[in-house]
Every structure is written in C-alpha cells, then in structure tokens.
Amino acid sequence: MRNYSSTGKVICDNRLRMGRPPRWSQNMQARFRSGTFERIAVVLHENEDRTDFVREAVEREIERREGDQPAKPEQTL
C-alpha cells in the first residue's frame, strides 16, 4: 500500500524499512566535581569534544578492569 501526499507523490512505499540503527543508543547523566570540565578542555585533542573524551575514557577503564578479572575455572560436565 502506498501513501500519497496531497500532491500525489509517494511518501513511503515500504513502512517496514527503517534507517540505520542508532550508534549512541544509551544515555546517562553524570555529575562531575567542580573544575572537571575545565581540566578536560585543557587536554582535548584537536577536533575532539568532551563527549568523545568521556566515551574513550570509559571504554579504556572497562577494558582495564576486564583484564584485571581472574580467569573463570572451566566447568566439567
């Protein structure tokens, strides 16, 4: 079934088709100590914004902590 606008042009031929999946789909609000944003601004690379900096820092910390975890013993059946 086609949807037509008032000018008779096709608006959507396939309702099931969607755009690309969102890259940043999870949101979180965080509070930082006073002065943190100023400290981040000093160390940002060219063309990097504060959000990119925080995402990268979180990813590095997750990887570091995952590496600190002891290996799980294998289960025997």
VEXKOLVEX-828079 format. One record per residue (C-alpha): x, y, z; chain; residue number from 1. Coordinates in pm, whole numbers. Example, Ala and Ser with C-alpha at 12.3 -4.5 7.8 and 13.67 -1.06 7.14 Angstrom:
! residues 2
(r (1230 -450 780) "A" 1);
(r (1367 -106 714) "A" 2);
//
This chain:
! residues 77
(r (0 0 0) "A" 1);
(r (134 339 -92) "A" 2);
(r (84 659 98) "A" 3);
(r (38 967 -114) "A" 4);
(r (79 1327 -12) "A" 5);
(r (-168 1593 -117) "A" 6);
(r (40 1644 -435) "A" 7);
(r (11 1277 -527) "A" 8);
(r (377 1195 -465) "A" 9);
(r (472 874 -287) "A" 10);
(r (569 944 75) "A" 11);
(r (659 591 183) "A" 12);
(r (647 280 -30) "A" 13);
(r (757 41 244) "A" 14);
(r (668 106 607) "A" 15);
(r (889 -179 731) "A" 16);
(r (1212 -23 605) "A" 17);
(r (1399 169 871) "A" 18);
(r (1707 388 878) "A" 19);
(r (2039 283 1017) "A" 20);
(r (2048 171 1381) "A" 21);
(r (2148 440 1630) "A" 22);
(r (2516 441 1718) "A" 23);
(r (2478 603 2058) "A" 24);
(r (2159 449 2193) "A" 25);
(r (2218 458 2568) "A" 26);
(r (2209 780 2767) "A" 27);
(r (2345 852 3112) "A" 28);
(r (2366 1165 3316) "A" 29);
(r (2669 1205 3538) "A" 30);
(r (2782 1472 3779) "A" 31);
(r (3146 1578 3799) "A" 32);
(r (3345 1767 4057) "A" 33);
(r (3375 2138 4009) "A" 34);
(r (3655 2222 3765) "A" 35);
(r (3648 1887 3582) "A" 36);
(r (3522 2035 3255) "A" 37);
(r (3798 2294 3258) "A" 38);
(r (4059 2021 3314) "A" 39);
(r (3916 1816 3027) "A" 40);
(r (3920 2121 2796) "A" 41);
(r (4294 2161 2855) "A" 42);
(r (4378 1805 2744) "A" 43);
(r (4136 1764 2449) "A" 44);
(r (4291 1677 2115) "A" 45);
(r (4215 1876 1802) "A" 46);
(r (3860 1811 1673) "A" 47);
(r (3773 1616 1991) "A" 48);
(r (3485 1720 2209) "A" 49);
(r (3420 1649 2574) "A" 50);
(r (3172 1371 2499) "A" 51);
(r (3426 1187 2282) "A" 52);
(r (3681 1221 2560) "A" 53);
(r (3447 1074 2822) "A" 54);
(r (3339 784 2595) "A" 55);
(r (3702 694 2525) "A" 56);
(r (3796 716 2894) "A" 57);
(r (3507 488 2992) "A" 58);
(r (3598 231 2725) "A" 59);
(r (3963 227 2839) "A" 60);
(r (3860 178 3202) "A" 61);
(r (3620 -105 3116) "A" 62);
(r (3894 -283 2919) "A" 63);
(r (4141 -233 3204) "A" 64);
(r (3900 -374 3460) "A" 65);
(r (3804 -668 3239) "A" 66);
(r (4174 -752 3217) "A" 67);
(r (4202 -744 3598) "A" 68);
(r (3935 -1008 3648) "A" 69);
(r (4063 -1356 3736) "A" 70);
(r (4001 -1626 3479) "A" 71);
(r (3688 -1829 3546) "A" 72);
(r (3754 -2201 3603) "A" 73);
(r (3622 -2427 3331) "A" 74);
(r (3312 -2624 3419) "A" 75);
(r (3327 -3000 3389) "A" 76);
(r (3025 -3192 3272) "A" 77);
//
